[in-house]
Amino acid sequence: MSSQSYLQKLPLTLNPSILSPSRSSPASLQINLLQSHQKPTQNKLNGCNNSCSSLLPAAVGGSSSGILSAIGRAIEEEEEYRKARAEVHKKSVDLEGYSVEGISIGGHETCVVVPQLKAAFDIGRCPSRAVHQNFLFITHAHLDHIGGLPMYVATRGLYSLKPPTIFVPPCIKEDVEKLFDIHRAMSNVELNLDLVALDIGETYEMRNDLVVRPFKTHHVIPSQGYVVYSVRKKLRKQYMHLKGKQIEKLKKSGVEITDTILCPEVAFTGDTKSDVFLDPRNADALRAKILITEATFLDESVTVEHARDHGHTHLFEIMEHAQWIRSKAVILTHFSPRYNIEDIRQAVSRLQSKVSAKVIALTEGFKSKYS
């Protein structure tokens, strides 16, 4: 590239309003250095002549390759910065007809909300968006997953919302009832709820077109995940050749002409070891349209053995078992707070290369290394 053509492009590359949105951006530091070389010629950049071309070698040490390389690096870092900031402000994702939002930071808090289901999975510290969900699914009794339970019920009462339906593993139901009794006694308020001990293999009808079933997970204390199914009617094969009037006649005569089909829509694992991917009884969870699963550890800084010892899943294990995932979308949650947005994005990219599903990370609460 000639000096003249290079200088003609320089103003667009070095526009401070585009490339220096923040003093904390690494790109802005490089641009500030580059601008010192720009000043001798900036008054003539729109119509460079031979005299301004002759200034270039003195400004950049006789070669444009160095400054071009610096500009390229600055642009790449600025783009990374922009992506990171966008992730920090991202509140929800829209996938397969559902929006999924919430916060899930390993050891701190987990609460994932799916408004179309009127459901929250675990309650963490009871974020405000969870309060208006009628159904709450508790996977296990660790405080970062259940700590906001009394506040959830009390706040719904404060807003005059109907008592929620809360699902828990049967082994903790009695203790959860005691927890509410303690809060009723301490605060002298009514805490109204429908507490359901739903065991693995049991089915609960949320509404006429939705049911839920728990599935087995593998944490360090008793735990379970949940699959929410849509309920559909499908005409039986033996009647598919009939015309509309014939089908209607059979229906009026009391003949059952349809089969009930359950289609797994959303699955939530909560905290679990990777064994959840290998249990054939969990096939519905792994073929749900949206699989929301934990990925506490993401890189070589933590071993798979450490993850397993603490009842968690390592990204490397998800990649190893990716062949069993049949979902349309996978949402990763529960990252260790040691990670930042950039680490999480790299993890998503790693897993994306292994599965056909769209991979998304729930990153609210995590910061960029540029923050």
TIDREN-671092 format. One record per residue (C-alpha): residue in one letter; residue number from 1; x, y, z. Coordinates in Angstrom, 3 decimals, decimal comma. Each point is the difference from the previous one (the first is absolute). Example, Ala and Ser with C-alpha at 12.3 -4.5 7.8 and 13.67 -1.06 7.14 Angstrom:
# TIDREN-671092
(r A 1 (12,300 -4,500 7,800)),
(r S 2 (1,370 3,440 -0,660)),
***
This chain:
# TIDREN-671092
(r M 1 (0,000 0,000 0,000)),
(r S 2 (1,357 3,456 -0,893)),
(r S 3 (0,432 2,674 2,644)),
(r Q 4 (-2,656 2,105 -1,689)),
(r S 5 (-2,677 -2,697 -0,110)),
(r Y 6 (0,853 -0,972 3,585)),
(r L 7 (-0,509 3,538 1,240)),
(r Q 8 (-3,300 0,283 -1,834)),
(r K 9 (-1,324 -2,905 2,074)),
(r L 10 (1,575 1,100 3,275)),
(r P 11 (-2,752 2,376 1,238)),
(r L 12 (-2,646 -2,771 -0,086)),
(r T 13 (2,201 -2,413 1,904)),
(r L 14 (0,980 2,484 2,683)),
(r N 15 (-3,347 1,687 0,619)),
(r P 16 (0,109 0,463 3,814)),
(r S 17 (-3,796 -0,102 0,318)),
(r I 18 (0,031 -3,508 -1,447)),
(r L 19 (3,144 -1,480 1,482)),
(r S 20 (0,289 1,630 3,419)),
(r P 21 (-3,332 -0,318 1,824)),
(r S 22 (1,709 -0,484 3,349)),
(r R 23 (3,294 0,949 1,520)),
(r S 24 (0,105 -3,455 1,550)),
(r S 25 (-0,015 -1,646 -3,418)),
(r P 26 (3,430 -1,384 -0,996)),
(r A 27 (-0,738 1,068 -3,552)),
(r S 28 (-0,267 3,645 1,037)),
(r L 29 (3,549 -0,089 1,351)),
(r Q 30 (1,364 -1,120 -3,347)),
(r I 31 (-2,087 2,533 -1,894)),
(r N 32 (1,289 2,839 2,145)),
(r L 33 (3,538 -0,947 -0,985)),
(r L 34 (-0,963 -0,234 -3,647)),
(r Q 35 (-1,642 3,407 0,019)),
(r S 36 (3,338 1,644 0,791)),
(r H 37 (1,176 -1,107 -3,450)),
(r Q 38 (-3,166 1,273 -1,612)),
(r K 39 (0,266 3,673 1,004)),
(r P 40 (2,582 1,228 -2,568)),
(r T 41 (-2,292 -1,000 -2,872)),
(r Q 42 (-3,563 0,107 1,337)),
(r N 43 (-0,815 3,377 -1,635)),
(r K 44 (0,629 -1,459 -3,464)),
(r L 45 (-1,253 -3,565 0,408)),
(r N 46 (-3,028 0,475 -2,227)),
(r G 47 (2,157 1,040 -2,962)),
(r C 48 (3,548 -1,258 0,473)),
(r N 49 (2,698 1,331 -2,317)),
(r N 50 (3,649 -0,879 -0,421)),
(r S 51 (1,088 2,232 2,865)),
(r C 52 (-2,174 -1,751 2,578)),
(r S 53 (1,038 -3,388 -1,390)),
(r S 54 (3,581 0,931 0,642)),
(r L 55 (-0,802 0,532 3,673)),
(r L 56 (-0,991 -3,634 0,565)),
(r P 57 (3,461 -1,605 0,148)),
(r A 58 (1,134 2,482 2,636)),
(r A 59 (-3,107 -0,575 2,071)),
(r V 60 (0,068 -3,791 0,039)),
(r G 61 (3,661 -0,806 -0,338)),
(r G 62 (0,047 -0,462 -3,765)),
(r S 63 (-2,623 -2,766 -0,200)),
(r S 64 (-3,788 -0,214 0,256)),
(r S 65 (0,013 -3,696 0,964)),
(r G 66 (0,578 0,695 3,690)),
(r I 67 (-2,846 2,441 0,375)),
(r L 68 (-2,317 -2,208 -2,074)),
(r S 69 (0,740 -2,907 2,318)),
(r A 70 (-0,655 2,161 3,047)),
(r I 71 (-3,275 1,230 -1,446)),
(r G 72 (-1,071 -3,557 -0,760)),
(r R 73 (0,691 -1,084 3,565)),
(r A 74 (-1,868 3,022 1,329)),
(r I 75 (-3,057 -0,792 -2,110)),
(r E 76 (0,004 -3,640 1,123)),
(r E 77 (0,249 0,952 3,668)),
(r E 78 (-2,681 2,636 -0,364)),
(r E 79 (-2,338 -2,516 -1,585)),
(r E 80 (0,660 -2,390 2,894)),
(r Y 81 (-0,727 2,839 2,413)),
(r R 82 (-3,311 0,780 -1,707)),
(r K 83 (-1,041 -3,653 0,070)),
(r A 84 (0,885 -0,258 3,670)),
(r R 85 (-2,020 3,059 0,951)),
(r A 86 (-2,974 -1,284 -2,016)),
(r E 87 (0,147 -3,286 1,917)),
(r V 88 (0,094 1,797 3,345)),
(r H 89 (-3,229 1,841 -0,835)),
(r K 90 (-1,745 -3,014 -1,512)),
(r K 91 (-2,952 -0,975 2,200)),
(r S 92 (-1,791 -2,801 -1,829)),
(r V 93 (0,168 -2,307 -2,997)),
(r D 94 (-2,812 -0,960 -2,389)),
(r L 95 (0,120 -3,596 -1,179)),
(r E 96 (-2,524 -2,399 -1,520)),
(r G 97 (-2,963 2,169 0,956)),
(r Y 98 (1,159 0,569 3,567)),
(r S 99 (1,853 2,815 1,721)),
(r V 100 (2,405 -1,069 2,721)),
(r E 101 (1,490 2,370 2,533)),
(r G 102 (1,458 0,030 3,458)),
(r I 103 (3,245 -0,214 1,906)),
(r S 104 (2,127 -3,030 0,776)),
(r I 105 (3,403 0,409 1,637)),
(r G 106 (1,486 -3,075 1,606)),
(r G 107 (-0,115 0,178 3,800)),
(r H 108 (-1,740 3,391 -0,027)),
(r E 109 (-3,489 -0,290 -1,447)),
(r T 110 (-2,033 -1,765 -2,666)),
(r C 111 (-3,448 0,906 -1,276)),
(r V 112 (-1,065 -0,569 -3,602)),
(r V 113 (-3,347 1,322 -1,242)),
(r V 114 (-2,065 -1,111 -3,015)),
(r P 115 (-2,969 2,420 -0,150)),
(r Q 116 (-1,913 -1,990 -2,642)),
(r L 117 (-0,210 -2,864 2,498)),
(r K 118 (-0,704 2,367 2,897)),
(r A 119 (2,857 -1,877 1,635)),
(r A 120 (3,208 0,611 1,897)),
(r F 121 (2,645 -2,651 0,577)),
(r D 122 (1,678 0,373 3,404)),
(r I 123 (-0,343 3,277 1,870)),
(r G 124 (3,506 1,110 1,054)),
(r R 125 (-0,414 3,417 1,593)),
(r C 126 (-3,474 0,503 -1,487)),
(r P 127 (0,608 2,433 -2,876)),
(r S 128 (-3,023 2,187 -0,666)),
(r R 129 (-0,757 -1,607 -3,371)),
(r A 130 (-0,666 -3,323 1,758)),
(r V 131 (-2,754 1,349 2,243)),
(r H 132 (-2,657 0,050 -2,733)),
(r Q 133 (0,580 -3,635 -1,003)),
(r N 134 (-2,763 -2,280 1,314)),
(r F 135 (2,092 -3,175 0,023)),
(r L 136 (3,327 -0,486 1,754)),
(r F 137 (2,147 -3,103 -0,454)),
(r I 138 (2,630 -0,659 2,668)),
(r T 139 (2,780 -2,397 -0,990)),
(r H 140 (1,775 -0,326 3,367)),
(r A 141 (0,424 1,662 3,368)),
(r H 142 (3,284 1,908 -0,310)),
(r L 143 (-0,560 3,620 1,015)),
(r D 144 (1,159 1,471 -3,322)),
(r H 145 (-2,975 -1,846 -1,547)),
(r I 146 (-2,631 0,196 2,724)),
(r G 147 (0,978 2,979 2,158)),
(r G 148 (-2,594 2,381 -1,456)),
(r L 149 (-2,925 -2,364 0,562)),
(r P 150 (-1,705 1,813 2,941)),
(r M 151 (0,468 3,373 -1,710)),
(r Y 152 (-1,560 -1,358 -3,199)),
(r V 153 (-3,156 -1,102 1,814)),
(r A 154 (-0,183 3,088 2,229)),
(r T 155 (0,422 2,404 -2,927)),
(r R 156 (-2,747 -1,699 -1,979)),
(r G 157 (-2,259 0,485 3,014)),
(r L 158 (1,009 3,646 0,220)),
(r Y 159 (-1,017 0,459 -3,657)),
(r S 160 (-3,282 -1,904 0,568)),
(r L 161 (1,031 -2,679 -2,479)),
(r K 162 (-1,487 -3,453 0,323)),
(r P 163 (1,931 -2,530 2,107)),
(r P 164 (2,734 -1,583 -2,125)),
(r T 165 (0,491 -3,686 -0,680)),
(r I 166 (3,445 -1,061 1,166)),
(r F 167 (1,511 -3,361 -0,954)),
(r V 168 (2,698 -1,597 2,143)),
(r P 169 (1,702 -3,391 0,248)),
(r P 170 (-2,094 -2,082 2,428)),
(r C 171 (2,904 -0,456 2,426)),
(r I 172 (0,104 3,739 0,838)),
(r K 173 (-3,730 0,768 0,128)),
(r E 174 (-0,251 -0,355 3,781)),
(r D 175 (2,952 2,319 0,583)),
(r V 176 (-1,383 2,572 -2,435)),
(r E 177 (-3,303 -0,033 1,905)),
(r K 178 (1,925 0,612 3,229)),
(r L 179 (1,823 2,881 -1,670)),
(r F 180 (-3,272 1,718 -0,829)),
(r D 181 (-1,376 -0,666 3,493)),
(r I 182 (3,059 1,741 1,484)),
(r H 183 (-0,456 3,028 -2,250)),
(r R 184 (-3,707 0,178 0,789)),
(r A 185 (0,795 0,005 3,711)),
(r M 186 (2,802 2,549 -0,258)),
(r S 187 (-1,771 2,446 -2,303)),
(r N 188 (-3,617 -0,586 1,061)),
(r V 189 (-1,193 -0,083 -3,622)),
(r E 190 (-1,840 -2,535 -2,100)),
(r L 191 (2,128 -1,824 -2,537)),
(r N 192 (-2,351 -1,796 -2,360)),
(r L 193 (1,271 -2,547 -2,489)),
(r D 194 (-0,717 -3,383 -1,495)),
(r L 195 (3,044 -2,168 0,776)),
(r V 196 (0,247 -3,069 -2,232)),
(r A 197 (2,423 -2,855 0,655)),
(r L 198 (0,483 -1,254 -3,550)),
(r D 199 (2,083 -3,135 -0,329)),
(r I 200 (1,942 -1,283 -2,973)),
(r G 201 (-2,366 -1,727 -2,428)),
(r E 202 (-3,094 1,863 1,213)),
(r T 203 (-1,941 2,409 -2,196)),
(r Y 204 (-1,710 3,249 0,991)),
(r E 205 (-2,413 1,905 -2,216)),
(r M 206 (0,915 3,700 -0,001)),
(r R 207 (-2,858 0,823 -2,392)),
(r N 208 (-1,946 -1,952 -2,587)),
(r D 209 (2,796 0,258 -2,569)),
(r L 210 (3,042 -0,209 2,315)),
(r V 211 (1,300 -2,667 2,388)),
(r V 212 (3,249 -0,373 1,915)),
(r R 213 (2,076 -2,988 1,063)),
(r P 214 (3,158 -0,102 2,134)),
(r F 215 (3,070 -1,941 -1,103)),
(r K 216 (3,011 -1,297 1,917)),
(r T 217 (3,070 2,191 0,434)),
(r H 218 (3,231 -0,651 1,885)),
(r H 219 (1,077 2,660 2,486)),
(r V 220 (1,658 -0,314 3,432)),
(r I 221 (-3,424 0,177 1,688)),
(r P 222 (-3,381 -1,329 -1,233)),
(r S 223 (-0,937 1,763 -3,218)),
(r Q 224 (-2,190 -0,245 -3,074)),
(r G 225 (-0,550 1,807 -3,268)),
(r Y 226 (-3,291 0,748 -1,748)),
(r V 227 (-1,392 -0,421 -3,517)),
(r V 228 (-3,033 2,034 -1,051)),
(r Y 229 (-2,030 -1,637 -2,804)),
(r S 230 (-2,615 1,376 -2,338)),
(r V 231 (-3,044 -2,263 -0,317)),
(r R 232 (-1,261 -0,625 -3,509)),
(r K 233 (-2,652 -2,183 -1,604)),
(r K 234 (0,871 -2,065 -3,056)),
(r L 235 (-2,458 -1,908 -2,146)),
(r R 236 (0,524 -3,744 0,299)),
(r K 237 (1,492 -1,712 -3,016)),
(r Q 238 (-3,005 -2,202 -0,650)),
(r Y 239 (-2,172 3,090 -0,541)),
(r M 240 (2,363 2,072 -2,125)),
(r H 241 (-1,569 -1,174 -3,260)),
(r L 242 (-3,485 1,174 1,027)),
(r K 243 (-1,646 3,213 -1,152)),
(r G 244 (-1,058 2,774 2,312)),
(r K 245 (-3,646 -1,006 0,312)),
(r Q 246 (0,918 -3,602 0,757)),
(r I 247 (2,426 1,093 2,705)),
(r E 248 (-2,609 2,303 1,491)),
(r K 249 (-2,552 -2,837 0,064)),
(r L 250 (2,424 -2,288 1,842)),
(r K 251 (0,792 2,755 2,468)),
(r K 252 (-3,682 0,605 0,781)),
(r S 253 (-0,543 -3,716 0,508)),
(r G 254 (2,529 0,024 2,817)),
(r V 255 (2,885 -1,701 -1,808)),
(r E 256 (3,430 1,224 1,109)),
(r I 257 (1,536 1,096 -3,287)),
(r T 258 (3,137 1,744 1,266)),
(r D 259 (3,110 -0,841 1,972)),
(r T 260 (1,468 2,378 2,561)),
(r I 261 (3,527 1,016 -0,929)),
(r L 262 (2,420 1,592 2,454)),
(r C 263 (2,642 2,211 -1,620)),
(r P 264 (2,917 1,060 2,235)),
(r E 265 (0,294 3,780 -0,205)),
(r V 266 (2,363 1,210 2,730)),
(r A 267 (2,320 -2,008 2,241)),
(r F 268 (1,909 1,377 2,988)),
(r T 269 (2,707 -2,065 1,702)),
(r G 270 (1,015 2,184 2,931)),
(r D 271 (3,311 -1,055 1,576)),
(r T 272 (1,177 -3,408 -1,105)),
(r K 273 (2,912 -2,136 -1,041)),
(r S 274 (0,264 -0,924 -3,667)),
(r D 275 (-1,574 -3,410 0,741)),
(r V 276 (-3,288 1,672 -0,886)),
(r F 277 (1,006 -0,278 -3,674)),
(r L 278 (0,562 -3,750 0,162)),
(r D 279 (-3,210 -1,143 1,699)),
(r P 280 (-2,369 -1,354 -2,696)),
(r R 281 (-2,958 0,963 2,202)),
(r N 282 (0,944 3,640 -0,600)),
(r A 283 (-0,509 -0,210 -3,760)),
(r D 284 (-2,911 2,463 0,104)),
(r A 285 (2,142 2,612 1,707)),
(r L 286 (2,674 -0,355 -2,670)),
(r R 287 (-2,497 0,358 -2,845)),
(r A 288 (-2,003 2,887 1,446)),
(r K 289 (-0,143 3,001 -2,307)),
(r I 290 (2,015 1,929 2,578)),
(r L 291 (2,439 -1,675 2,367)),
(r I 292 (1,147 2,211 2,871)),
(r T 293 (2,985 -1,634 1,633)),
(r E 294 (2,825 0,918 2,301)),
(r A 295 (3,619 0,423 -1,117)),
(r T 296 (1,728 1,109 3,178)),
(r F 297 (3,566 -0,424 -1,243)),
(r L 298 (1,200 0,929 -3,467)),
(r D 299 (3,733 -0,487 -0,461)),
(r E 300 (3,184 -1,787 1,003)),
(r S 301 (0,373 2,046 3,193)),
(r V 302 (-2,433 -2,428 1,663)),
(r T 303 (0,092 -3,732 -0,582)),
(r V 304 (-2,932 -2,198 -0,900)),
(r E 305 (0,689 -1,956 3,184)),
(r H 306 (-0,398 3,144 2,094)),
(r A 307 (-3,320 0,743 -1,692)),
(r R 308 (-1,262 -3,512 0,673)),
(r D 309 (1,174 0,035 3,628)),
(r H 310 (-2,169 3,081 0,563)),
(r G 311 (-3,038 -1,303 -1,882)),
(r H 312 (0,411 2,263 -3,017)),
(r T 313 (0,525 -0,252 -3,752)),
(r H 314 (3,098 1,058 -1,893)),
(r L 315 (-0,361 1,384 -3,526)),
(r F 316 (2,392 -2,685 -1,217)),
(r E 317 (-2,498 -2,652 1,120)),
(r I 318 (-2,870 1,642 -1,883)),
(r M 319 (2,196 0,011 -3,095)),
(r E 320 (0,811 -3,668 0,553)),
(r H 321 (-3,687 -0,952 0,309)),
(r A 322 (-1,276 2,449 -2,624)),
(r Q 323 (-1,160 -2,847 -2,258)),
(r W 324 (-2,922 -0,635 2,368)),
(r I 325 (-1,350 3,545 -0,183)),
(r R 326 (-2,954 0,232 -2,397)),
(r S 327 (-1,310 3,406 1,075)),
(r K 328 (-0,473 2,955 -2,336)),
(r A 329 (1,695 2,324 2,492)),
(r V 330 (2,289 -0,448 2,999)),
(r I 331 (0,254 2,697 2,658)),
(r L 332 (3,057 -0,243 2,234)),
(r T 333 (-0,283 1,267 3,585)),
(r H 334 (1,636 -0,065 3,447)),
(r F 335 (3,490 1,081 -1,036)),
(r S 336 (2,548 0,401 2,756)),
(r P 337 (0,488 3,674 0,934)),
(r R 338 (3,675 -0,386 -0,907)),
(r Y 339 (-0,974 0,438 -3,658)),
(r N 340 (-0,762 3,132 -1,997)),
(r I 341 (-2,059 0,656 -3,111)),
(r E 342 (2,890 -0,771 -2,331)),
(r D 343 (0,697 -3,362 1,666)),
(r I 344 (-3,664 -0,919 -0,301)),
(r R 345 (-0,143 1,015 -3,663)),
(r Q 346 (2,984 -2,228 -0,767)),
(r A 347 (-1,736 -2,882 1,771)),
(r V 348 (-3,146 0,505 -2,066)),
(r S 349 (2,091 -0,070 -3,164)),
(r R 350 (1,659 -3,239 1,069)),
(r L 351 (-3,273 -1,767 0,641)),
(r Q 352 (-1,682 1,459 -3,089)),
(r S 353 (2,495 -1,864 -2,179)),
(r K 354 (-1,195 -3,280 1,531)),
(r V 355 (-3,791 0,299 -0,179)),
(r S 356 (-2,600 0,932 -2,592)),
(r A 357 (-2,043 1,810 2,660)),
(r K 358 (0,409 3,734 0,408)),
(r V 359 (2,114 0,609 3,098)),
(r I 360 (-0,707 3,026 2,184)),
(r A 361 (1,470 1,060 3,349)),
(r L 362 (-1,977 1,656 2,779)),
(r T 363 (2,490 2,741 0,885)),
(r E 364 (-1,895 2,468 2,152)),
(r G 365 (2,084 0,904 3,032)),
(r F 366 (3,329 -0,711 -1,692)),
(r K 367 (2,381 2,781 -0,960)),
(r S 368 (2,257 0,586 -2,939)),
(r K 369 (3,747 0,170 0,509)),
(r Y 370 (-0,399 3,496 -1,462)),
(r S 371 (-2,446 1,101 2,717)),
***
